[in-house]
Amino acid sequence: LDVSAPTVPVDAGQYWLVGWAVDAAAADGRIYLAGGWADTDEKSRWAEDYAGLFVVAEERVSGYCSTGLMPQGIVLSRDHAYLPADFGGVRIQDASDPTAPVEVAVIDTPVEHCTPAVAGDYAYVLGYDGILVYDVSDPSQPEQVGACTIDSYGDLLVAGDVLYSVCGHLGLRVYDLSDPTAPVEIGAVDLPNSAQEAAVVGDHLCVANGPYGMTVVDVADPSQPEVVAVCELPGLVMGVAGRWPYAYAAASDFIDDWGGLHVVDLSDPASPVVAISNEIRGQAAAVALDGPRVVVAAQWDGVMVFRHDDPTAAAPPPLATLLPNYPNPFNPRTTISFDLPAATRVDLAVYDLAGRRVRTLLEGPVAAGRKSVIWDGLD
């Protein structure tokens, strides 16, 4: 649905798949879906190859790659998709050619299905004993380089130099990534038992809490996370995405409540306001953003595309300031610092004189303030 005129929504397209559309990512006008057969009975009726990554472009499936086992989520990083499969590890698929994605590696982890986090050259996945850190600078050859013992299992999210773990029964755990290979727990806060996914909006974390709506957590100081609001929403809130000043919550039907796509205004995070709600003919399970497009994975009903242009949104924040690295020249490492006047997404990379990317140092949402990243001079 095109909701640029909220009172007159227009259907912008719906894509049908075999089985469930479980999770979605979106970039450059394409939709990347994790989905396929939903249970063992359906698996026997359809070929096993109908579980995997589906690339949707121009209202049709333009590319596909099997995961063999049913994927339960998707994380897109640069040209690769990371799909956690039921007891099948994290499948890494090269989607640089979106018409012919290919599986290049598997991170073997025994956990049933928890969404990993990928930031720059590192992937964070869950094992039985905690968070496992993998070097994925070459995604075809992931190598474990670190670990962190934890007592919770949940979806992972990286924002700047902070890792968040959202667990249904143990709430939110916060880890410092100053050394990206050695996460250290620095904060925690209790959440409703159904907490399952989160997104960063400014200096706040929005958590999908199933029947309890969406919880807003102030993480301006990651070591002191604080719940500042709970936004009650119709349906079972299963997925959330964020773009200041809005959080987009996908909710499936629950008892007598209809599900849908809920757009929540967080201009005042302590008093969130539902700006728009659209009932969805199906079970909304996940949401992803690509410019003004809002993509909703709706399980049996495929994927739906909404459009949200907000003419009242605040002007873009001032530009970031990149400071001179120190020391310079250096051997063997140097510190690169920058100032952010407001929370935003940061992509920090080193390039050679020919313009080739040498190393990605930082990739993802970062809170306002001065930040520093150490580069060891390696590619």
C-alpha positions in Angstrom: 0.0 0.0 0.0 1.2 3.5 -0.8 0.4 5.5 2.3 2.0 8.8 1.3 -1.6 10.0 1.5 -2.6 8.1 4.7 -6.3 8.7 4.2 -6.3 7.2 0.7 -3.9 4.2 0.8 -3.0 2.6 -2.6 -1.9 -1.0 -3.0 1.7 -1.0 -4.2 2.1 -4.7 -4.8 2.1 -8.1 -3.1 4.4 -11.0 -3.9 3.4 -14.7 -3.4 5.9 -17.4 -2.4 5.7 -21.1 -1.7 5.2 -21.4 2.1 6.1 -18.6 4.6 7.8 -15.3 4.2 9.5 -15.3 7.5 11.8 -12.3 7.5 12.8 -9.5 5.1 15.7 -7.2 4.3 15.6 -4.5 1.6 18.2 -2.4 -0.3 18.6 -0.7 -3.6 15.0 -1.3 -4.7 15.3 -5.1 -4.1 13.7 -7.2 -1.4 15.6 -10.1 0.2 13.3 -12.7 1.8 13.9 -15.6 4.1 11.2 -18.2 3.6 9.9 -21.4 2.1 8.1 -24.5 3.5 6.6 -24.0 6.9 6.6 -27.5 8.4 7.6 -31.1 7.7 4.3 -31.9 6.0 4.7 -29.1 3.6 8.4 -30.0 3.1 7.2 -33.5 1.9 4.7 -31.9 -0.5 7.2 -29.5 -2.0 10.8 -29.8 -3.0 13.3 -29.1 -0.2 14.8 -26.4 -2.4 11.8 -24.1 -1.7 13.5 -23.0 1.5 16.0 -20.3 1.3 16.7 -16.8 0.1 14.3 -15.2 -2.4 15.3 -12.0 -4.1 12.3 -9.9 -5.3 12.6 -7.2 -7.9 10.0 -5.5 -10.0 7.2 -7.5 -8.5 8.6 -10.9 -9.2 11.1 -13.3 -7.7 14.3 -12.6 -9.7 16.8 -14.8 -7.8 16.8 -17.7 -5.4 19.2 -19.8 -3.4 18.4 -22.8 -1.2 19.3 -23.1 2.5 18.2 -26.7 2.6 16.7 -26.1 6.0 14.0 -23.5 6.8 15.6 -20.1 7.4 14.3 -18.2 10.4 15.7 -14.7 9.7 17.9 -12.7 7.4 20.7 -10.1 7.9 22.0 -8.2 4.9 25.6 -6.9 5.0 27.1 -5.4 1.9 26.6 -8.1 -0.9 26.0 -11.0 1.4 22.9 -12.4 3.2 23.2 -14.2 6.5 20.3 -16.6 7.2 20.0 -18.6 10.5 18.4 -22.0 9.8 16.7 -24.4 12.2 19.6 -26.3 13.7 21.4 -25.7 10.5 23.8 -22.9 11.4 24.0 -19.5 9.8 24.1 -19.8 6.0 26.1 -17.2 4.2 24.9 -16.4 0.7 26.7 -14.2 -1.9 24.0 -11.9 -3.5 26.4 -9.7 -5.4 24.5 -11.0 -8.5 20.9 -10.8 -7.1 19.6 -12.9 -10.0 21.8 -15.8 -9.0 22.7 -15.8 -5.3 25.0 -18.6 -4.2 25.8 -20.1 -0.8 29.5 -19.7 0.0 29.8 -20.8 3.7 28.0 -22.0 6.8 28.7 -20.9 10.3 28.1 -24.1 12.3 26.1 -23.2 15.5 23.7 -25.7 17.2 21.2 -23.0 18.5 17.7 -23.5 17.0 17.2 -20.1 15.5 18.4 -16.7 16.7 19.1 -13.8 14.4 22.8 -13.0 14.2 24.3 -9.5 13.9 26.8 -8.5 11.3 28.9 -5.3 11.5 31.8 -4.5 9.2 34.2 -7.5 9.3 32.6 -9.3 12.2 29.5 -11.6 12.6 28.0 -12.3 16.1 26.1 -15.6 16.4 24.8 -17.6 19.3 26.2 -21.0 20.5 25.2 -23.0 23.5 27.7 -21.3 25.7 27.3 -17.7 24.5 28.1 -15.3 21.7 30.6 -16.4 19.1 32.5 -13.9 17.1 33.5 -14.6 13.5 35.8 -12.7 11.2 33.8 -12.4 7.9 36.1 -10.0 6.1 36.1 -12.9 3.6 32.5 -14.2 3.9 33.4 -17.4 2.1 35.9 -18.3 4.9 34.4 -17.3 8.3 36.8 -17.8 11.2 36.0 -17.7 14.9 38.1 -15.1 16.6 36.4 -14.6 19.9 33.5 -15.5 22.3 31.6 -14.2 25.2 29.8 -16.4 27.8 26.2 -15.4 28.4 23.1 -16.7 30.2 20.6 -15.7 27.6 19.6 -16.6 24.0 18.0 -14.0 21.8 18.2 -12.0 18.6 21.4 -9.8 18.2 21.8 -6.3 17.0 24.9 -4.1 16.6 24.8 -0.3 16.8 28.2 1.4 16.6 30.4 -0.2 19.3 27.5 -1.7 21.2 25.9 -5.2 20.9 22.3 -5.8 22.1 20.8 -9.2 22.9 17.1 -9.4 23.2 15.8 -12.5 25.0 12.2 -13.5 25.6 12.7 -14.4 29.2 15.8 -12.5 30.3 15.2 -9.1 28.7 17.8 -6.9 27.2 21.6 -7.4 27.6 24.1 -4.8 26.4 27.7 -5.5 25.4 30.6 -3.2 24.8 32.5 -3.9 21.5 35.5 -1.6 22.0 37.3 -4.8 21.2 35.0 -6.3 18.6 36.4 -9.8 19.2 35.7 -9.8 23.0 32.2 -8.5 23.9 31.9 -7.4 27.5 28.5 -7.1 29.2 28.0 -3.5 30.5 24.2 -3.2 31.1 20.9 -5.0 31.3 17.2 -4.2 31.8 14.1 -6.5 32.2 11.6 -6.6 29.4 8.2 -8.4 29.0 8.6 -12.2 28.4 7.8 -11.9 24.7 10.6 -9.6 23.7 12.0 -10.9 20.4 13.4 -8.2 18.1 14.7 -4.7 18.3 15.6 -1.7 16.2 17.6 1.5 17.0 15.7 4.9 16.6 18.0 7.8 17.6 19.2 7.2 21.1 16.5 4.6 21.8 16.0 0.9 21.2 12.5 -0.2 20.2 11.7 -3.8 21.2 8.9 -5.9 19.6 7.2 -7.5 22.6 4.5 -9.7 21.1 1.2 -9.2 23.0 2.7 -6.4 25.1 3.2 -4.0 22.2 6.5 -2.2 21.7 8.9 -1.2 24.5 11.0 1.9 24.1 14.4 1.8 25.9 16.7 4.8 26.4 20.2 3.6 25.4 21.9 7.0 25.2 24.1 5.6 28.0 24.4 1.9 26.9 25.6 0.9 30.4 22.4 2.3 31.9 19.5 1.2 29.6 16.2 2.5 30.9 12.6 1.6 29.8 10.9 5.0 29.1 7.7 3.9 27.5 5.5 0.9 26.5 3.4 1.5 23.4 0.3 -0.7 23.3 -0.4 -1.9 19.8 -3.2 -4.1 18.3 -2.1 -7.7 17.4 1.1 -9.7 18.3 4.1 -7.4 17.6 6.7 -9.6 16.0 9.1 -7.3 14.1 10.3 -3.7 14.2 12.4 -1.4 12.1 13.4 2.2 12.7 14.1 5.4 10.9 14.0 8.6 13.0 11.5 9.7 14.2 9.5 6.6 13.4 9.4 3.0 14.5 7.6 0.6 12.2 6.1 -2.4 14.0 4.7 -5.5 12.2 2.0 -7.3 14.2 0.2 -10.5 13.4 -3.4 -11.3 14.4 -3.8 -12.2 18.0 -7.0 -13.5 19.6 -9.5 -10.7 18.8 -7.0 -8.2 17.6 -6.2 -7.6 14.0 -2.6 -7.4 13.1 -1.0 -4.8 10.7 1.7 -2.3 10.2 1.9 0.3 12.9 3.9 3.5 12.4 4.9 5.0 15.8 6.1 8.6 16.1 9.0 8.8 18.6 9.6 12.5 18.5 9.0 12.3 22.2 10.3 8.8 23.0 8.7 8.9 26.5 5.3 9.5 24.9 5.1 7.5 21.6 2.2 8.2 19.4 0.7 5.8 16.7 0.8 8.0 13.6 -0.6 5.4 11.1 -2.0 1.9 11.3 -2.9 -0.4 8.4 -4.6 -3.7 8.8 -2.8 -6.4 6.8 -4.6 -9.3 5.2 -2.3 -11.9 6.7 0.2 -12.5 9.5 2.7 -9.7 9.5 6.0 -11.2 10.9 8.8 -8.8 10.0 9.4 -5.3 8.6 12.3 -3.8 6.6 13.0 -0.3 5.2 14.5 0.8 1.9 14.2 4.6 1.5 10.5 5.5 1.6 9.5 1.8 1.0 8.3 -0.2 4.0 8.5 -4.0 3.3 6.4 -6.4 5.4 6.9 -10.2 5.4 3.5 -11.6 5.9 4.1 -15.3 6.3 1.6 -17.2 4.1 0.6 -14.1 2.3 4.0 -13.3 0.9 5.4 -9.8 1.1 3.7 -6.4 1.0 5.2 -3.1 0.1 4.1 0.2 1.7 5.3 3.7 1.0 5.8 6.2 3.7 6.8 9.7 2.7 6.6 12.1 5.7 6.5 15.8 4.6 6.5 16.9 8.2 9.7 15.1 9.2 12.4 17.3 10.6 15.3 18.5 8.4 18.3 16.2 8.2 20.7 16.6 11.1 24.0 18.5 10.5 26.8 16.5 8.8 29.3 14.5 10.8 32.8 15.8 11.3 35.7 13.5 10.5 38.8 14.4 12.6 42.4 13.8 11.6 43.7 10.4 12.6 46.4 10.2 15.3 49.2 9.4 15.2 49.9 10.1 11.5 52.1 8.6 10.2 51.6 5.5 12.4 53.0 2.1 13.1 51.3 -0.3 13.7 47.9 1.4 14.5 46.1 4.7 14.5 42.9 6.1 16.0 40.2 7.6 13.7 37.7 9.9 15.5 34.6 11.7 14.4 31.8 13.8 15.9 28.1 13.1 15.3 25.7 16.0 16.1 22.8 13.4 16.2 22.3 9.7 16.1 22.6 8.3 12.6 24.0 5.4 10.5 27.7 5.5 10.0 29.8 3.6 7.3 33.5 4.2 8.1 36.0 2.6 5.7 39.6 2.9 4.6 40.3 3.2 0.8 43.6 3.1 -1.1 44.8 5.7 -3.6 43.1 3.8 -6.4 39.7 4.2 -4.6 39.5 0.5 -3.6 38.0 -0.4 -0.3 40.7 -1.8 2.0 38.9 -2.3 5.2 35.4 -1.6 6.7 35.9 -0.3 10.3 32.3 0.6 11.3 28.9 -0.1 9.8 25.6 0.6 11.5 23.7 3.0 13.7 25.7 5.1 16.1 24.6 7.4 18.9 25.4 11.1 19.0 28.8 12.4 20.3 32.5 11.8 19.7 33.4 8.3 18.6 36.8 6.7 18.0 37.8 3.6 16.0 41.3 2.0 16.0 42.7 0.7 12.7 45.6 -1.7 12.9 46.8 -1.0 9.4 45.6 -4.4 8.1 43.2 -5.0 5.2 
